[in-house]
Amino acid sequence: MLLIVACITDVRWRRVPNALVVVLALLGVAFSTWTDPWFPGLGRAVSGLLVGFAIWIGFYLVGGMGAGDVKLFAAAATWLGPTGAWQASLVAALLGGVLSVIALMIQRRLREGSERVAIAISTMSVSPLGAVEPGVARKRYLPYGIALSGGALLIAWVPGILGAWREL
C-alpha cells in the first residue's frame, strides 16, 4: 500500500515524502525480523537497504533520478533483502525503460530520445542524456518511483519471475 501511495505522490508532485520512506523502511525491518530470527532478519533488512541504495545512488549523482526515488527503493529493499534488491532492480530497470519509451511517445520525442541513448551508449557516457536542470518544469521528467515500486512489488509477489524468463 505504501508503494502505491509513493507512486501517486511521485506522479502528482514529483516527490516521495520522507515520512513515507521512513515508515516503509521501519515496517520492512519489522517484517524481516518477524519472518527470520531477529538478528539474521535485521541483517537481511539492513543489507537489502544498503544494496538497494548502492544500486541507484549513482543515477541520482549524475542527475538521472531524484533522491526520493533512491530512498524509496532502499526502503522497499528492507522487505526484499540483498538478493531481492538485485532482482527488483533488474525488473525496475526494464519497467523504467518501457515507461521511458511510453513517455517519449506521448511527448512525441521518441526519435530524439533514441538518438541520445545511442550516443550515450556509443560514447560510454551519460552526459548526452542530460541532467535534471532545476529551472526546467519538473513535469517533463519521468516519475521513476513507479518503475522502482513495480520492480519491488513484482519480486515480492512473484519471486521466481526472473527464473521464468531464463527458461523462455
C-alpha positions as a Markdown table, in Angstrom:
| # | Residue | x | y | z |
|---|---|---|---|---|
| 1 | Met | 0.0 | 0.0 | 0.0 |
| 2 | Leu | 2.8 | 2.4 | 0.8 |
| 3 | Leu | 4.5 | 1.8 | -2.5 |
| 4 | Ile | 1.2 | 2.7 | -4.3 |
| 5 | Val | 0.9 | 5.9 | -2.3 |
| 6 | Ala | 4.5 | 6.7 | -3.2 |
| 7 | Cys | 3.7 | 6.2 | -6.9 |
| 8 | Ile | 0.7 | 8.5 | -6.6 |
| 9 | Thr | 2.7 | 11.3 | -4.9 |
| 10 | Asp | 5.6 | 10.8 | -7.4 |
| 11 | Val | 3.2 | 11.2 | -10.4 |
| 12 | Arg | 1.3 | 14.1 | -8.9 |
| 13 | Trp | 4.0 | 16.2 | -7.2 |
| 14 | Arg | 7.3 | 14.5 | -8.4 |
| 15 | Arg | 8.2 | 13.9 | -4.8 |
| 16 | Val | 8.3 | 10.9 | -2.5 |
| 17 | Pro | 7.7 | 12.1 | 1.1 |
| 18 | Asn | 10.5 | 11.2 | 3.6 |
| 19 | Ala | 7.9 | 10.2 | 6.2 |
| 20 | Leu | 6.5 | 7.6 | 3.8 |
| 21 | Val | 10.0 | 6.3 | 3.2 |
| 22 | Val | 10.8 | 6.0 | 6.9 |
| 23 | Val | 7.6 | 4.1 | 7.6 |
| 24 | Leu | 8.3 | 1.8 | 4.7 |
| 25 | Ala | 11.8 | 1.1 | 5.9 |
| 26 | Leu | 10.8 | 0.5 | 9.6 |
| 27 | Leu | 8.0 | -1.8 | 8.5 |
| 28 | Gly | 10.4 | -3.7 | 6.3 |
| 29 | Val | 12.8 | -4.1 | 9.2 |
| 30 | Ala | 9.9 | -5.3 | 11.4 |
| 31 | Phe | 8.8 | -7.7 | 8.7 |
| 32 | Ser | 12.3 | -9.1 | 8.2 |
| 33 | Thr | 12.9 | -9.6 | 11.9 |
| 34 | Trp | 9.5 | -11.2 | 12.3 |
| 35 | Thr | 9.9 | -13.7 | 9.4 |
| 36 | Asp | 13.5 | -14.6 | 10.3 |
| 37 | Pro | 15.2 | -14.9 | 13.7 |
| 38 | Trp | 15.7 | -11.3 | 14.8 |
| 39 | Phe | 19.5 | -10.9 | 14.2 |
| 40 | Pro | 19.6 | -12.6 | 10.8 |
| 41 | Gly | 16.4 | -10.7 | 9.9 |
| 42 | Leu | 17.9 | -7.4 | 10.9 |
| 43 | Gly | 21.0 | -8.2 | 8.8 |
| 44 | Arg | 18.8 | -9.1 | 5.9 |
| 45 | Ala | 16.9 | -5.9 | 6.1 |
| 46 | Val | 19.9 | -3.7 | 6.5 |
| 47 | Ser | 21.9 | -5.4 | 3.8 |
| 48 | Gly | 18.8 | -5.1 | 1.5 |
| 49 | Leu | 18.7 | -1.4 | 2.3 |
| 50 | Leu | 22.4 | -0.9 | 1.5 |
| 51 | Val | 22.3 | -2.9 | -1.7 |
| 52 | Gly | 19.1 | -1.1 | -2.9 |
| 53 | Phe | 20.8 | 2.3 | -2.1 |
| 54 | Ala | 24.1 | 1.4 | -3.7 |
| 55 | Ile | 22.5 | 0.3 | -7.0 |
| 56 | Trp | 20.6 | 3.5 | -7.6 |
| 57 | Ile | 22.7 | 6.3 | -5.9 |
| 58 | Gly | 24.9 | 6.6 | -9.0 |
| 59 | Phe | 21.9 | 7.5 | -11.1 |
| 60 | Tyr | 21.0 | 10.3 | -8.6 |
| 61 | Leu | 24.6 | 11.6 | -8.6 |
| 62 | Val | 24.6 | 12.0 | -12.4 |
| 63 | Gly | 21.1 | 13.7 | -12.4 |
| 64 | Gly | 19.2 | 10.8 | -13.8 |
| 65 | Met | 16.7 | 10.4 | -10.9 |
| 66 | Gly | 15.7 | 12.1 | -7.7 |
| 67 | Ala | 16.9 | 11.4 | -4.2 |
| 68 | Gly | 13.4 | 10.4 | -3.2 |
| 69 | Asp | 13.4 | 7.6 | -5.8 |
| 70 | Val | 16.7 | 6.2 | -4.4 |
| 71 | Lys | 15.4 | 6.4 | -0.8 |
| 72 | Leu | 12.1 | 4.8 | -1.8 |
| 73 | Phe | 13.9 | 1.8 | -3.4 |
| 74 | Ala | 16.3 | 1.4 | -0.5 |
| 75 | Ala | 13.4 | 1.4 | 1.9 |
| 76 | Ala | 11.5 | -1.2 | -0.2 |
| 77 | Ala | 14.6 | -3.3 | -0.3 |
| 78 | Thr | 14.4 | -3.8 | 3.5 |
| 79 | Trp | 11.5 | -6.1 | 2.7 |
| 80 | Leu | 13.4 | -8.0 | 0.0 |
| 81 | Gly | 16.9 | -8.5 | 1.3 |
| 82 | Pro | 20.0 | -8.1 | -0.8 |
| 83 | Thr | 19.1 | -10.8 | -3.4 |
| 84 | Gly | 15.6 | -9.4 | -3.8 |
| 85 | Ala | 17.0 | -5.9 | -4.1 |
| 86 | Trp | 19.2 | -7.0 | -7.0 |
| 87 | Gln | 16.4 | -8.8 | -8.7 |
| 88 | Ala | 13.9 | -5.9 | -8.1 |
| 89 | Ser | 16.5 | -3.5 | -9.6 |
| 90 | Leu | 16.7 | -5.5 | -12.8 |
| 91 | Val | 12.9 | -5.6 | -13.1 |
| 92 | Ala | 12.7 | -1.9 | -12.2 |
| 93 | Ala | 15.2 | -1.1 | -14.9 |
| 94 | Leu | 13.2 | -3.0 | -17.5 |
| 95 | Leu | 10.0 | -1.3 | -16.4 |
| 96 | Gly | 11.7 | 2.1 | -16.4 |
| 97 | Gly | 12.8 | 1.6 | -20.0 |
| 98 | Val | 9.2 | 0.7 | -21.0 |
| 99 | Leu | 7.9 | 3.8 | -19.1 |
| 100 | Ser | 10.6 | 6.0 | -20.8 |
| 101 | Val | 9.6 | 4.8 | -24.3 |
| 102 | Ile | 5.9 | 5.4 | -23.5 |
| 103 | Ala | 6.7 | 8.9 | -22.1 |
| 104 | Leu | 8.8 | 9.8 | -25.2 |
| 105 | Met | 6.0 | 8.6 | -27.5 |
| 106 | Ile | 3.4 | 10.7 | -25.6 |
| 107 | Gln | 5.7 | 13.7 | -25.8 |
| 108 | Arg | 6.4 | 12.9 | -29.5 |
| 109 | Arg | 10.2 | 12.9 | -28.7 |
| 110 | Leu | 11.0 | 9.2 | -29.3 |
| 111 | Arg | 13.5 | 9.8 | -32.1 |
| 112 | Glu | 15.3 | 12.5 | -30.1 |
| 113 | Gly | 15.4 | 10.2 | -27.0 |
| 114 | Ser | 16.6 | 7.2 | -29.0 |
| 115 | Glu | 19.4 | 9.2 | -30.6 |
| 116 | Arg | 20.6 | 10.5 | -27.2 |
| 117 | Val | 20.6 | 7.0 | -25.8 |
| 118 | Ala | 22.5 | 5.7 | -28.8 |
| 119 | Ile | 25.1 | 8.4 | -28.3 |
| 120 | Ala | 25.4 | 7.7 | -24.6 |
| 121 | Ile | 26.0 | 4.0 | -25.3 |
| 122 | Ser | 28.5 | 4.6 | -28.1 |
| 123 | Thr | 30.5 | 7.1 | -26.0 |
| 124 | Met | 30.1 | 5.2 | -22.8 |
| 125 | Ser | 29.0 | 8.5 | -21.1 |
| 126 | Val | 25.7 | 9.6 | -19.5 |
| 127 | Ser | 26.3 | 13.2 | -20.4 |
| 128 | Pro | 24.3 | 13.1 | -23.7 |
| 129 | Leu | 21.3 | 12.0 | -21.7 |
| 130 | Gly | 21.4 | 15.3 | -19.8 |
| 131 | Ala | 20.9 | 16.1 | -16.2 |
| 132 | Val | 17.8 | 17.3 | -14.5 |
| 133 | Glu | 18.0 | 21.0 | -14.5 |
| 134 | Pro | 16.5 | 22.9 | -11.6 |
| 135 | Gly | 14.9 | 25.6 | -13.7 |
| 136 | Val | 13.1 | 23.3 | -16.1 |
| 137 | Ala | 9.5 | 22.3 | -15.4 |
| 138 | Arg | 9.6 | 19.1 | -13.5 |
| 139 | Lys | 6.5 | 17.6 | -15.2 |
| 140 | Arg | 8.6 | 16.6 | -18.1 |
| 141 | Tyr | 10.6 | 14.1 | -16.1 |
| 142 | Leu | 9.5 | 10.5 | -15.6 |
| 143 | Pro | 8.3 | 9.6 | -12.1 |
| 144 | Tyr | 10.7 | 6.7 | -11.8 |
| 145 | Gly | 9.2 | 5.7 | -8.5 |
| 146 | Ile | 6.6 | 3.9 | -10.5 |
| 147 | Ala | 9.3 | 1.6 | -12.1 |
| 148 | Leu | 11.1 | 1.1 | -8.8 |
| 149 | Ser | 7.9 | 0.3 | -6.9 |
| 150 | Gly | 6.8 | -2.0 | -9.7 |
| 151 | Gly | 10.1 | -3.9 | -9.6 |
| 152 | Ala | 9.9 | -4.3 | -5.8 |
| 153 | Leu | 6.3 | -5.4 | -5.9 |
| 154 | Leu | 6.8 | -7.9 | -8.7 |
| 155 | Ile | 9.8 | -9.6 | -7.0 |
| 156 | Ala | 7.9 | -9.6 | -3.7 |
| 157 | Trp | 4.7 | -11.1 | -5.2 |
| 158 | Val | 6.3 | -13.3 | -7.9 |
| 159 | Pro | 9.8 | -14.2 | -6.6 |
| 160 | Gly | 10.6 | -16.6 | -9.5 |
| 161 | Ile | 9.8 | -14.2 | -12.3 |
| 162 | Leu | 13.4 | -13.8 | -13.4 |
| 163 | Gly | 13.9 | -17.5 | -13.4 |
| 164 | Ala | 10.8 | -18.0 | -15.5 |
| 165 | Trp | 12.3 | -15.6 | -18.1 |
| 166 | Arg | 15.5 | -17.6 | -18.3 |
| 167 | Glu | 13.5 | -20.7 | -19.3 |
| 168 | Leu | 11.9 | -18.9 | -22.3 |
